Amino acid sequence: MLKIIDHLLVQEKLTKIRKKGIDSAHFRKGIIEIGRLMAYEFANTLEKENIKVETPLGQANGIEIKSRNDIVIITILRASLPLTNGILRVFPEAQYGVVGAWRRDEPPFEVCMDYLKIPDLNDKIVIVADPMLATGNTMELILKKLERFGNPQRMVLFTVISSEPGLEKIMENHPELEIYTCSVEKELNADGYIVPGLGDAGDIALASHPNSFGYYP
C-alpha cells in the first residue's frame, strides 16, 4: 500500500527544506514538522473505541486510540533522527528501536550495518522512519533484519521522498508494507541519489552540529 501525503502544509514544508543552501537548523525543524504531520495522517488509520468522559459539567462522549501502546518506531542513524523526533511528538508512548546502517558511495552501493537495538516486535505496529528511499538497498536489508525480532501486526515505512525504482523494489519484496511518503520521483543519478530529491539528508541535518543528536560518526 502506497500513500502519498499531499496535505498542503506537508508540501509547503517539503518545498522549504529542498531549497539549496538551507541551514541545518531550519532543515531539521522542517523534517521534524513533516514527521509530526505524517504521524497525524497515519493516526487516522488506528483503531479507536468509544468511551465516556467525565467533564466538570457532566458526562460526554469521547474516543480513545486503542493501539497507542502497541507502536514501535525504528530510527535509522543518522538521517532519520529529526523525522523520528516529529513522529514521537504525536506518539510519545511509542517504544523505540535503533538501526545503524549506511550505504557505500560506489556502485553497487553496498549496505553496511554496524548497530541494531530493537525491542520485541510481535503484534506491534512498527513504523520505520527514513527520510529518503533511493535505491531501496538499505531499506531492504533493514526490513530483513527486523524479521528476526517478531511478527508485527502492521509494518509501516515513513519516508519524505521516494524514488520509483526504490519503491518498486521494496513493494515487490514486501507487499505487506504500508508506505507513507510526501513525494515520488523518477530518477536516481550515478551516485544513487534521488533527482531532484534534496541531497544527503544526514549531512544537511548535522552540518552545523554533528553531535547534536548524540550520534558520533
Secondary structure, DSSP 8 states (H G I E B T S, - for coil): -EEE---HHHHHHHHHHTSTT--HHHHHHHHHHHHHHHHHHHHTTS-EEEEEEEETTEEEEEEEETTGGGEEEEEEETTTHHHHHHHHHH-TT-EEEEEEEEE-SSTTT-EEEEEEE----TT-EEEEE-SEESSSHHHHHHHHHHGGG---SEEEEEEEEEEHHHHHHHHHH-TT-EEEEEEEE-EE-TTS-EESS-S-HHHHHTSS-TTTTS---
